[in-house]
Every structure is written in structure tokens, then in C-alpha cells.
Amino acid sequence: MNSEQKPKIVKSDKTVYTIYKYAKMVSTNAFLKQHCSSLPDFSVIWADDQTDGRGRFTRIWNSQPGMDLTFSLLLPLTSLEHKRRQNITQIAALSVAQVLEGYGLKPSVKWPNDVLIQGKKISGILCEVTETEDRICGVLGIGINVNNTENFLESLDIPATSLRCELHHKVVRQNLLKKLLEIIINCFNVLSQSGFTQNRQEIKKRLAFINEQIVFTDLKQDSYSGKIIDLNDDGTLLFECEKRGIISLNSGEIAFHNSYTMRKSL
């Protein structure tokens, strides 16, 4: 990215966040990690065109310039309990689901970091932790398919949808972003002050494919066939495994046995 590129700054006295909108950027997460020491808490880096977005396990987030929403939010983690850091991705997914519900949609949360509409991916999330000399920061990256066309979405390697496809009209991305930021920051404050219980209850209401047959593959590439039966108090999955009984799972990939093929999470 050209360091001399000047962003459009969106700031209101009524909000704690400041939006820095750039025309083009390689990665909003990478940029925010690089510059977090000079930016205030709740800074938002928004790229109209993100050329090399990425997700979990170095996967690519494909974006369409000027059509989708790709941004990163700087969260203050210094005073947050260490064990709660793993919940940030989940409350972000909950926040995206809640903002989409405001448009009349019925999203579900595919644990831990995707949001689906009728089984099609509309959003993916990546949270990274970075430290400066005086604070610990969370860099929360979110991609949402907003005004993407059907032709673009069909070119992807997984079933995907957009707000435009679901609502049959375009959505003003800045309005969506502002609504979403308010929800995320509220959920984050609840997490910081009260723990995960309240957010957990809301996520569980929207948890995708609960009690359906799935295959879970962990980071060691070991696979477990069974069913998700609950979301634990710490945000891990309570899983009924066919061979091992009831176990808790905290990181990995979910594949579903159903009529369509899910692509892997962002």
C-alpha cells in the first residue's frame, strides 16, 4: 500500500470509533497491526478495494472492489481476561448476524467465525492479537458480501451470497458499517464487563447445524464424526463424537453432511 495515500476520516462525537476509509489496500488487518501503536482504540481501517485479504489458516478472502465491505477494528485487550480473547471472533460473528437481522434476514453462525444465510456464506471473520510497548490490541478483520453480484459469487469455490442477492437491492455500505460497529462495541463491552454468558446465549440461538451430523477436523488433521450438542460457557463446542463420546472442541474445521458442499471457513 502507498503510505502517502490519505484516508477519508469519518468521526462523530457520539461514537467511540473513528473510520479511516482507504481507496485501496493490500490487507486491512496487516495495516492495522503495523500502525496500531499510533491509532486510538476502536479505530477502523476500511478498504474500498482490498487486494490480498486473508482469513484463518492463511486462506484468501476474495473481494469485489467497491461492492463488499472489508475492514478491521482495533480493540483494547489489555484489561480483558486472557481466556476471553478466544470469544472475540464469536461475538463478532454474533454482531454480524444481528445487523443482518435488522435487514429482515435470518442468518446463522457457523462456529467459530462464519455467518451464513440459508447455508451460503455471507461473512467471514479473523481476529489477531498484537502487542505494543504499552498495550495489547485485538485486530478484528471482517469481510461481508454486500453488493456483490451473482456472477462474482458463482465464481467462488463455495456457496456464497450477498445482501444484494438476498434483498434484491443495493445497500449503502457505510450505513451498514456504522450499525455493525455499534453492535460489535456493545457486545465487546458486555464481554469485558460480564464475561461470555450473555453473548453465548445469543450465539446459541443462531448456531448453525446444531444436532446435525458433521465431521470436525482439528488442527492436527484428526477428524471426528458426530453432532454439535451445545456451546460451552467458554465458547468451545460440546460435541457428541461417535467414537469418543462427549468431548469439547476448541479449534478446527466443520464440514456438514447435507445436500450442498460447504467451502471451508474464512
N, C-alpha and C positions, 0 to 999 in steps of 0.2 A: 504494500500500500504506500502511496505517496504521503510522506509525513507532513507535506505542506498543504494537503487538502484540508479545507476548513469545513467543519460541520455546520449544519443548521441546528441551532440550540432551541429546544422547547422547554421552558421552565415556567411554573406557576407558583405564586406564593402559597397556594392552597395545597400543594403537594410536596412530598419529601424527595421525590425523584426529579432528575434532570435528564432529558433526552438529547443525545448528540446524534444527529442523523447525517450519515455519510452517503455520498452517491455510490461509491464502490469500495469494497474492502475484501481482502483475502478471507479473513475469519474474524468475526466479532469477539469470540472467546479469546483468541490469541492476542488480539489488540488490547482487550481489557486486562488480560493478565500482564501484559507488558507495561501498561500505563496505570495500573490500579493505585500505585503509590501516590500519584498526583491527582487522583479523582476522588470526590466525596462519596460516601456511602449512598447507595441507591442510584448511582449513575447508570445510564442506559446507553449502550452503543448500538445503533440501528443502522444497518447497511441496506440500501435500496437494491444493491447488487452484491451478493456475497459469492465470491468466485471459488472458494475452497472450503466450504463448510464441512464440519465433520461431527460424528456422533460417538456413541460408545464403541469401544474396540476398534477405533480408527476408521469406522465406516464413513462413507460420504453422504452428506446431506445435499441432494440436488435441489437447486432453487432456480426460479424463473425471475429474471430482473424486473423489478417494478410491479410484480404480481403477488409474491408471497411476503411473509413477514419473518425476517431473520434478525434477531437482536440478542444482546447479552446484558444481564443486570448484575451490578456489583452489590453483594450482600455482606453486612458486617457479621463476622463469625467469632470474633474474639471472646465475647461473653456467652456464646451459645455452647451448651453442653456438647462435648465431643461426640457422644453417641447419637446426637440429633442431626449431625451433618448428613447421615445417610437418608434422612427423611426429606431433605430439601427437594430432591428430584421428584419425590412423590407428591409433595404439596404443590409443586409447580404443575404437575400433571392434573391434579385436582383443580387448580386455578384455571387452567386452560379449559377443562371440562365445564366448569361453572360459567366462564364467559361465553362459551358456545351455547350453553343452555339459555342464555339471555337472548340468543338469536332464534330460539324456538327449536333447537336441535336436541337430540338425545345421545350424547357422547358416552363412551365408556373408557375406563382407564386400563390399558394393558400394562400390567406391572412389569418393570417399575417406572417406565419413562415414555410411554407412547399414549396417545389419545386417538381413539377410533370412532368412526361414525359408521354404524352397520357393518363392522368388521373391516372397514377401509381406513388406512392411516391418514390422519389429518395433521398430526403434530408429533414432534419428537423433541426430547429434552436431554441436555448434557450439563451436569454440574461438576466443576473442578474447584479445588481448594488451592489457594496460593497465599504465601506469607510475605509481608514486607518487614521492615525493621520494627515497626510499632503496632502492627495489626495482622489479623488473619482474615482473609477475604474469601467469599464464595463467588465464583464466576458462573452465573447461571445462564446457559445458552438455550434459546428456544426457537424452533422453526415451526411456522404454521402455514399451511396451504390456504391462501385467502382467495385471490382472484385467478388462480391458475386454471388454465383451460383443460378440457377433457383430453385434447390431443397431447398435451405435455404430460399429464398424469398417466396416460396409457403408455407412454414411452418408458416409464419407470419399471423396475423389476419386481414390484409388489403392488397389490391392490391399494390405491390411494384415492382420496377425494379432496375437495376444497370447499370453502364456504360458498363460493360462486356456483359450484356444481350442485350443492345441496339446496341453496336458496334461490337459484336461478336469477341472481342479480349480483352486481359488484358490491363490495363492502369497502368503506373508507378505512384504510389500514391504520392510520393514526388514531382514529376513534377507538378501534379495536385494541390497539396497543395501550392506550390510556386506561381503558376499562380493565384490561388484564393486569396492568401494573398495580392498580388499586387492590385487586383481589389477591395477587401474589403477596404484596407487602402486608396485607391484613393476615393472611394465612401464616406468613413468616413470623409476624408479631405474636400470634397465638402459639406457634411452636416455641418461640423463645420464652414466652411468659408462662405457659401452661403445659408444655410438653406436647406429645403427639396424639393424645387420646381423641380430642375433638376432630382434628383433621383425619385421623384414622377412621372414625365413624363415617365421615363424609365420603372418603375414598371407597370404603367397603360397599357403600350404596351403589357405586358406579363401577365396581371391579368387574372387568371383562372375563367371561368364560368361567366364572366360579362354579364349581361342582360339575364341570365338563372334563372329558378325558383329554389330557395333554401329555406332551413329552417335554420335560425340563432338562436342559443341558447346562451343567455348571462350568466354571472356569477351567476345570481340568478336563473338560470334554466328556465327563461321565454323564450318562443320560438316565433319567428316571421317568417311568410311565406312571400316571396316576391322576389325581384330582386336587385342585386348589380347594381347600375347605374353609379357609379363613385368612384374614390379615392379622398378624400378631401385633401386640402392643408396640413393638419396636420397628414395625414396618416390614419385617420379613414375612414370607409366605408360610402358612401352615398347610402342609402338603401330605395327602394320603397316598403313599407310594405303594404300588402293587407288591413289591418285593421286600421293602424295608419298614412298612407300617407308617405311622405318622411321624413326620420329620419337619424341621424348619429349613427353609432355603433362603439364602440372602443375596445371591448374585448369580446371574446366568441368563439363559435364553429360554423362551417359551415357544413351542410350536403346537398348533392345535390340530386335532383330527376333525376336520369338518369339510364342507363342500368346496372351500376355496383354499388356496395356498397363501399363507401369511409370509410376507418377507420378514426378515429379522429386524429387531428394533433398531432405532437410531442409536 
